[in-house]
Amino acid sequence: MRCFDSTFVVDYLAGEQRTVDYLEEHADEAFSLPAVVLYEALEGGVRSAGPPEFRATRAHLSWADIAPFGETTALEAGRLQADLAERGRELNSADAMIGGTARELGATLVTADGDLTNDDVGAILDVDEY
């Protein structure tokens, strides 16, 4: 399973070919978006020119299931932060929620975010930089 962070979604919505190529290369796997990533994509639409197109944005991301953020995911995000604190590192809340979602799902986190592609995070979470 592949779990995608906001950098991938932003690049995908901007039409970057490398994201399309990545999806095609991993088409045999399940795709998931943390609910917080969907929110960030929708928030980006609010900040853009013109009225937000929530349904269109979701339709563009229909290749992925949305992973909810509930109690067990919150606990996993907290554990992720605790594991990183032992390494002297900390994530912002959104990145911890995204990483916690991937970890709970047992998924590979797909990202280009330097806060998530470093060795400390990679030691405790399966991360694939696209």
Phi, psi and omega in degrees: 000143177244133179242125189256139178264182186296326181298319179296314183296317178300314180295321178297312181294335177277357176086020180291123185300327183298332178287319177297316178301318181298314180299319179294320180294335183244026185299342180277000181250160174282145180244138180223145172241126172300145180305324180295329177290318175301315178303314181298324177294318179293321178299321177300324177294325178294324183278351181274171179291141179087175181289146179294143181247071185302313182294321179294319178299313179297320179298322178294337181256018185294350178289351183235146169280151178265124178269119182291159176248105180235199185301312183292327177291321178299318178297319179294321177297320177296319177297321178299314178299319180296317178298320179290325179300324177297338179261006179076025183231154179217145175256156171291166186302315182298316179295323177295320178295319179293312178297320178297323177296312179300317182295317179298322180282348186068031186258161170277128178274124181258121187203162169236012182279119181301335177291340183249347184260011181277168184297325181296313178293317181299336179286339184237357181215135178286113184237137176235116178275123182271000000 
